[in-house]
Amino acid sequence: MAEEANPFETIRQIAAGACLPRCLHVIVELGVADALGDGPKTTPELATSVGANPDALHRVLRLLSAHGVFELRGSDVSHTPASRLLQANHPQSMRSLARMFGLPINWSPYLELRHTVETGQPASVKTLPGGYWNYFERDSAAAQIFNEAMAAKAQGQVAGIMAAYDFSRFKLIADIGGGRGHLLSAVLKSAPAAKGVLFDLPHVIRDASAIATSRIRLQAGDFFSDALPVSDLYLLMEVIHDWDDEKAALILSAVRRAAPRGATLLLLESIVPDDPAPNFIKTLDIVMLTLLGGKQRSLAEYDELLRKSGFSVARENPTRAGISILEANAA
């Protein structure tokens, strides 16, 4: 039998657990993984390189190394597979993603998490009166970090999606809330006979202007108030998880109004598993709740939401990139 967890240790680790992610955020901001290069180096050498206190840096690295991020032997620091992902030039770099989670806009709302638990409303309404997305229009540095993080995350996800689904049968493909078009560009590359429409808010479409071609049309708008393009296939990648059930149903209903009968809808989302084991998607669910009032959903919850919005659910197609493809058709 597996050894049961010590309940005292369980509570102690969780209660003081905020230290661990903050250590990671600071190490990434200081650029320690890049300064280490191929390593090894001593903590005093690293401290000099990144402008840190040698003792404080050593102790932070000791905690991170206990969780597999860097290896610490005496004062010598070496890379582990996890710490290499924090290097900017790594092909699967997670540096920007770690920086994004460490932004004050993403960290401070947890100070108001009680408000969320008591009311069901996102804590960000108290810490970000102008709204989460509007913040990035005012803070260009934070917006750049966020955009880099989303682009890096999308790289791995898009590769997994392309390997798991055949897009060649579609002629016109609309990416709703598609950001800067990473997914749509990859899909059109795999379906050379198709054309695409990228639909997003005006400021996002302005930033994406460089991807417009004879095959990609850009359309600015708000899916809560503006008509969506008519297409054979609709892509919504990690859009629905930003919203509560009411708003999510409004988005899906807007897609259904635009979609011809029989058109295909692909929701690209991470599904909450049914088992009770720890899983990052359960953490992400609280992130979405706290920051946006959004929600990671189970397969049954997506099924219900889609049916209420006028879609028949066909199937779930898991990928190897931590995201699933939920395929539905306009009923």
C-alpha positions, 0 to 999 in steps of 0.5 A: 500500500502507498504510504498515507500523507502526513496530515500535519505536513499536508496542511503546513506545505499548502499553508506556506506554499505561496513561497514556491511560485514566488521564488520561481517568478523572481528567478525568472525575472532575474534571468538566472537560467540564462545566466547559468548557461550550460553550467555548472556555476556557483551561487556567488557567480550567478549572484554577480551575474544577475545582481542578487545577494549570494546567500538569498539566491542560494536559499531560493535555489535550494527550495526550487531544487527540492522541487526539480528546478535546478540542481544544487550541490553545495554551492554549485548550480546545474540545470535540470530538464525543468530549469532548462525550460526557463531559458529564453532560447529553449525551443519549448521555453516556458520563461514567458509563461512563468513571467506572466503568472508572476505579473502583479495583475495575476498575483494580487487578486489572490489577496482578495480570494475570500471575496470570490469564494463568498460571492462567486465574483472574480477577485479582480473586480476589487484589484483591477477596477478597469477590468482584466483585459483593459489593464493590458491596454494601459500597461504595454510592458505587461501586455508584451509579457502576456502576449509572449506567454500566450504565443509560447504556450500556443506553440506546443498546443497548436502542434498537438492540435495539428497532429490530432485533427484533419482540417483538409475537408473545410473550405472556410474556417473562422477563428473566433477570438483567435488572437494573433492567428497562430492557430489559424495560420497553422490550420490553413497551412495544413489545408491549402484549399481553405481560406480563413477569417480571424475574428477578434477585438479591434486592438487585437486585430490591429496587432495581427495585421501582418498576417493578412493575406489573400487567404486570411481575412481579418475581421474586428468585432465583439462576439457579444454584440457583432455578427460573426462570419459565416463559415464551414468550421469555427475554432474557439481556442481557450475562449470559453474558459474565460467566461461564466456559464451565462456569458459562455452560452451567449458566445456559443449562441452567437456562433450558432446564429452565424453557422449554417446548419451542419457547420462544425465547431471545435472547442479547444479547451483543457477538460477537468478530469473526473478523478480526484487526483491533483491536476493542473487543470484544477489549479487553472480553474481557480485561476480563471475563477479568481481573475476573470470569473471564468471556468474550466469545465468537465466534459459533461458540463461542455456537453450541456452548454453546447446542447443548450446553445444549439449544437449537437456534440460529436466527440472529444479528441484528446491531444498530447498537448494538454488540451482537448478538441471538442467537436460539435455540429450546428443542429 
